[in-house]
């Protein structure tokens, strides 16, 4: 995986990368945290985020 500047626009033949990731919620009824991970990774790598700090996709630029 790699990180990209979220403000960058693809130019020419360049395309944004796609990732086949999965996620888990700590509580399905009232989640407090979401964990995003690659189910095919040979080692454990993940990112967890507190739901209270999340931003709706509609508010992202």
Secondary structure, 3 states (H helix, E strand, C coil): CCCCCCCCCCCCCCCCCCCCCEEEECCCCCCCEEEEECCCCCCCCEEEEEHHHCCCHHHCC
